[in-house]
C-alpha cells in the first residue's frame, strides 16, 4: 500500500512499514525514558542496590546515571521521616538524661545524709567512750601511782600491778571495743569526682547547679580502730607497768604514733589489727605476742626477741631491724607471711 500526496506537498511518500517503525521507535524511547525515571525514583533500598548492580553490568549510561542518583538520594540525603525519627530520639535522650541527672542528684544527697548520720553516730560514740575512758583513767592513775610509790621503785624500773588492779585494767581494755574513726582535715576541703558517672549526666548535673563532690572537712578510716586502747597503752607504758603479768590484755585495734616501748615484756599481749607509726620497740620481749594484720610504718625494732610470735598478714613499711633474734620463726618465714616495703636489717637470727 502506498500513500499518495498532492503534487504541491513537499513531503515524500511514506510506506506503512515506515510508519510502524516510527511508532515502534517512539514507544521504545518512551519505555526507556520511563525505565530511567522509575530507577531514579525507586525508594526501596534492596531494589535500589539491585538496579545499581544491573546498570553497572549494562551499557546504558542513562540507567547508570539514574541508579547512582537513586543510591545517593537514598543513602546519603536524609529523608524527612528519618530526620523526624532522629529528632524524636534525641529529645527522648535528653529527657531521659535529665531524669537520670535528677535521680543521681537525689541519690548523692541521700548518700551525703547517710554519711553525716554515720559521722554523727561515730562522734556520739567517741564522746561516750571518751567520757568513760576519762573516768576510768582518772580512777586508775592514782591506784597505779599508789602501788608504784608503795613498791619504792627506781626511775625506769618495771613493776607488776596487784592482781585486783590487773583484772581491772584488763576489763577496761576489753570494754574499749574498736569502731570506725574519722579524722578532721585542716585547710580547704577537697572535691571528690563522682565515680562511674556518664559525662552527659555530669554535664546536666553541672547545668542544674549541683556539685556532686564531697566538701566535708573529714575523712573516715575503713579499718576499725580503738584510740582509747592506745591511750590506755600509753598510760601503762608511761608508768612502767609490766604488761606481761596482765592476763588477757587486749590492745588490738590500737592506733599509736610517735611513741616508744622500752624494756618491757609484752608476752601474750594482743596487738592484732593495730597501727603503729614512727614507733620504737627497744629491748622488748615479744613472746607468743599476737601481731597479725598489724601495720608498722616507720617502725624500729632494736634489741628485740621474736619468740613464737603470730605475725600473719601484717605490713612493714620502712621498718628497721637492729639486733633482732628470732625463735620458732625466721626472718625468711616472716617475709613469706607479711608484706614488707623497704626493710633495713641488722639482725642476729
C-alpha positions in Angstrom: 0.0 0.0 0.0 1.3 3.4 -0.9 0.1 6.8 0.4 -0.2 9.4 -2.4 0.3 13.1 -1.7 -0.8 16.1 -3.7 1.7 17.4 -6.2 2.1 20.7 -4.2 3.1 18.8 -0.9 6.8 18.7 -0.2 6.6 15.5 1.9 7.7 12.3 0.2 5.6 9.2 0.2 5.7 7.1 3.4 5.1 3.5 3.4 3.1 1.5 6.1 6.3 -0.2 7.3 8.0 3.1 7.9 5.0 4.3 9.9 5.1 1.2 12.1 8.9 1.6 12.6 8.4 5.2 13.7 5.7 4.2 16.1 7.8 1.3 17.5 10.8 3.5 18.0 8.7 6.1 19.8 7.3 3.5 22.1 10.7 2.1 22.8 12.1 5.5 23.5 9.2 6.3 25.9 9.7 2.9 27.6 13.4 3.6 28.2 12.7 7.1 29.5 10.0 5.7 31.8 12.5 3.0 33.0 15.1 5.7 33.7 12.5 7.7 35.7 11.4 4.6 37.7 15.0 3.7 38.5 15.7 7.2 39.7 12.5 7.4 41.7 12.9 4.0 43.4 12.8 4.3 47.3 13.3 0.7 48.4 16.8 0.1 49.5 17.1 -3.5 48.2 15.6 -2.7 44.8 17.9 0.4 44.5 21.0 -1.8 45.1 19.8 -4.4 42.5 19.1 -1.7 39.9 22.5 -0.2 40.5 24.2 -3.6 40.1 22.2 -4.3 36.9 23.0 -0.8 35.5 26.7 -1.3 36.1 26.6 -4.5 34.1 24.7 -2.8 31.2 25.8 -0.4 28.6 23.2 2.3 29.0 24.7 5.4 30.5 21.3 6.9 31.4 20.4 3.9 33.5 23.8 4.1 35.3 23.2 7.8 36.0 19.7 7.2 37.4 21.0 4.3 39.5 23.8 6.4 41.0 21.3 9.2 41.7 18.9 6.8 43.4 21.8 5.5 45.6 22.9 9.0 46.6 19.4 10.2 47.3 18.5 7.2 49.4 21.7 6.5 51.4 23.3 10.0 51.7 20.5 12.5 51.8 18.3 12.1 54.9 14.6 11.8 54.4 12.0 13.8 56.3 10.9 10.7 58.2 14.5 9.8 59.2 15.1 13.4 60.4 11.8 13.3 62.4 12.7 9.9 64.0 16.3 11.1 64.8 15.0 14.4 66.3 12.4 12.5 68.4 15.1 10.1 69.6 17.4 13.0 70.5 14.7 14.7 72.5 13.9 11.4 74.3 17.6 11.0 75.1 17.8 14.5 76.6 14.7 14.0 78.7 16.0 10.6 79.9 19.4 12.1 80.7 17.8 14.9 82.6 15.8 12.4 84.6 18.8 10.4 85.3 20.7 13.5 86.4 17.9 14.4 88.8 17.8 10.9 90.2 21.6 10.9 90.5 21.4 14.2 92.4 18.8 12.7 94.8 20.9 9.6 95.4 24.0 11.7 96.1 22.1 13.9 98.6 20.8 10.7 100.2 24.3 9.3 100.5 25.5 12.5 102.0 22.8 12.5 104.5 23.5 8.9 105.4 27.2 9.7 105.7 26.5 12.6 108.0 24.3 10.3 110.1 27.1 7.8 110.4 29.6 10.6 111.3 27.1 11.9 113.9 26.8 8.4 115.4 30.6 8.0 115.4 31.1 11.3 117.2 28.4 10.4 119.8 30.1 7.0 120.3 33.5 8.7 120.6 32.2 11.2 123.0 30.6 8.4 125.1 33.8 6.4 125.2 36.0 9.4 125.9 33.8 10.2 128.9 34.1 6.6 130.0 37.8 6.5 129.5 38.4 9.8 131.3 36.5 8.5 134.3 38.3 5.1 134.3 41.8 6.7 133.8 41.0 9.2 136.5 40.4 6.3 138.8 43.2 4.1 137.6 46.0 6.6 137.7 46.0 7.2 141.4 45.7 3.5 142.1 48.7 2.6 139.9 50.7 5.5 141.3 49.9 4.4 144.9 51.1 0.9 144.2 54.2 2.3 142.5 55.0 4.5 145.4 54.5 1.6 147.8 56.9 -0.5 145.9 59.6 2.2 146.2 60.9 1.7 142.7 63.8 3.4 141.0 63.2 5.5 137.9 62.5 3.4 134.9 62.1 0.2 136.8 59.3 -2.1 135.6 56.8 -3.2 138.3 53.9 -5.5 138.5 50.4 -4.5 139.5 48.4 -6.2 142.1 46.0 -9.0 140.9 42.9 -6.9 141.5 44.3 -3.9 139.6 45.4 -6.2 136.8 41.9 -7.5 136.4 40.5 -4.0 136.3 43.0 -2.9 133.6 42.2 -6.0 131.6 38.4 -5.4 131.8 38.8 -1.8 130.9 40.8 -2.7 127.8 38.3 -5.3 126.8 35.4 -2.9 127.1 37.1 -0.3 124.8 35.9 -2.0 121.6 37.0 -0.8 118.1 34.9 1.3 115.8 35.3 3.4 112.7 37.3 6.5 113.3 37.0 9.9 111.5 39.9 12.4 111.1 39.2 16.1 110.8 41.3 17.7 108.0 42.8 21.2 108.0 42.7 23.6 105.1 40.5 23.8 102.1 38.2 20.9 101.6 38.8 18.7 98.5 36.2 17.8 96.0 36.0 14.2 95.0 34.8 13.4 91.5 31.8 11.1 91.3 32.8 7.6 90.2 31.4 5.8 87.2 29.2 8.7 86.0 28.2 9.3 82.4 29.7 12.6 81.0 26.3 13.7 79.8 24.8 13.2 83.3 27.8 15.1 84.7 27.1 18.0 82.4 23.4 18.1 83.2 24.2 17.9 86.9 26.5 20.9 86.5 23.8 22.7 84.4 21.3 22.4 87.2 23.7 23.9 89.7 24.5 20.8 91.8 28.1 19.9 92.8 28.3 16.1 93.5 31.7 16.4 95.2 32.3 15.8 98.9 33.4 19.0 100.6 33.4 17.9 104.2 36.4 18.5 106.4 36.8 14.9 107.5 37.9 11.5 106.3 36.9 8.1 107.6 39.2 5.2 108.2 38.0 2.0 106.6 39.7 -0.1 109.3 38.2 -0.4 112.7 40.4 1.2 115.4 40.3 1.9 119.1 42.1 5.1 120.1 41.0 4.6 123.7 43.1 1.4 123.9 46.0 3.4 122.5 45.7 5.9 125.4 45.5 3.1 127.9 48.7 1.5 126.5 50.5 4.9 126.6 49.4 5.3 130.3 50.7 1.8 131.2 54.0 2.4 129.4 54.5 5.9 131.0 54.0 4.4 134.5 56.4 1.4 133.7 53.7 -1.3 134.3 54.7 -4.8 133.5 52.4 -5.8 130.6 53.2 -9.5 130.8 51.6 -10.0 134.1 48.2 -8.5 133.0 46.3 -11.6 131.8 44.2 -11.3 128.6 45.4 -7.8 127.9 43.6 -6.9 124.7 45.3 -3.9 122.9 44.1 -4.9 119.4 43.0 -2.2 117.0 45.1 0.4 118.8 46.5 3.3 116.8 49.8 4.7 118.2 52.0 7.3 116.7 55.4 8.6 117.8 55.9 6.5 120.9 58.5 4.2 122.4 58.2 0.9 124.3 61.5 0.2 126.1 62.5 -2.5 128.5 59.1 -4.1 128.8 57.8 -7.7 128.4 54.8 -8.0 126.0 54.3 -11.7 126.3 50.9 -12.9 125.2 49.7 -9.3 124.6 47.1 -9.0 121.8 48.2 -6.4 119.2 46.2 -7.7 116.3 44.9 -5.2 113.7 46.8 -2.4 115.3 48.5 0.6 113.6 52.0 1.8 114.7 53.6 4.8 113.0 57.0 6.3 113.9 57.2 3.8 116.7 60.2 2.2 118.5 60.3 -1.2 120.1 63.5 -1.2 122.1 64.7 -4.1 124.4 61.2 -5.6 124.4 60.4 -9.3 124.6 57.7 -10.4 122.2 56.8 -13.9 123.2 53.6 -15.5 121.9 52.5 -12.0 121.1 49.7 -11.7 118.6 50.6 -9.1 115.9 48.6 -10.4 112.9 47.1 -7.9 110.4 49.1 -5.1 112.1 50.6 -2.2 110.2 54.1 -0.9 111.1 55.0 2.3 109.4 58.5 3.8 110.0 58.9 1.4 113.0 62.2 0.5 114.6 62.8 -2.9 116.3 66.0 -2.7 118.3 67.3 -5.5 120.5 64.1 -7.4 120.1 63.4 -11.1 120.6 60.6 -12.6 118.4 59.6 -15.8 120.2 56.8 -17.8 118.6 55.1 -14.6 117.5 51.8 -14.8 115.5 52.5 -12.2 112.8 50.5 -13.1 109.7 49.2 -10.7 107.0 50.9 -7.8 108.7 52.6 -4.9 106.8 56.0 -3.4 107.4 56.6 -0.1 105.6 60.1 1.5 106.0 60.8 -0.8 109.0 64.3 -1.2 110.6 65.6 -4.3 112.5 68.6 -3.9 114.7 70.0 -6.8 116.8 66.9 -8.9 116.4 66.6 -12.5 117.5 64.1 -15.0 116.1 62.9 -18.1 117.9 60.4 -20.5 116.3 60.3 -18.2 113.3 62.9 -17.0 110.9 63.2 -13.7 109.1 62.6 -15.5 105.8 59.5 -17.2 107.1 58.2 -13.8 108.3 58.8 -12.3 104.9 56.6 -15.0 103.4 53.7 -14.3 105.7 53.8 -10.5 105.8 54.1 -7.6 103.3 57.4 -5.8 103.7 58.4 -2.5 102.0 61.9 -1.0 102.4 63.1 -3.3 105.2 66.5 -2.4 106.8 68.0 -5.4 108.6 71.0 -5.5 111.0 70.0 -8.6 112.9 71.2 -11.8 114.6 68.9 -14.6 113.5 
